[in-house]
């Protein structure tokens, strides 16, 4: 069953779109991530224009993350004070990301920059995650018990100025790294079409020492607000949001996430992190190959302006 995507200007099989959304939703529920870093590349590899894929996925990320954020909020798993700083800086970063997106698109460099961005970001994060997962697995097999650092343990961040007390997270740290993390996630998320949770969560845990009982909910709250603003900005400024495409992805993603969450209960934490790292690296390698291999169609045609 073919449907026509008006903004993407191509016909796609409906079951294919729902299937992609369901597959990414399953992986999102399995690994506890938003899935934008997987969904955007899959759409691009499937022939959807890069600008439409990036802009449309932002709406799907909002829908996929909202239910999780509400669930954590009801359980008291969100540090609203910390989330406020992350949201404000994230929205500022989104303004910069969407503006950069429009400039790159106008100059014909959007596809190249996004491919390089995915290679660098996913490659770096994937390698770090894989190293951490392998070390955890080896220590687990050797029977070594690893003690986690407590939230109130001091690090170089505690020496920075402008410190603020976050009571829910039991932290008294500088607001500068908090704003920097939110700004970076907002910029990268709006430019690449990713929620950024797979970067946000490690940053909150390893840099700020946010406790595990509030880190996921706080990250989701920031992702929902930041990506909602990004969707509006893309719809108004770049006009690349395909509502029909986003809706099909939402339907599949919602159903797939339920099965993924159930499957994830049968795997250990280090196993999940290792599998996620391999998945992230696979996407990075695929983008890397697209940069060095010759495309099947060397030339492409597109309408850039109407003749009056």
Order of alpha helices (4+ residues) and beta strands (2+ residues): beta-beta-alpha-alpha-alpha-alpha-alpha-beta-beta-alpha-alpha-alpha-alpha-alpha
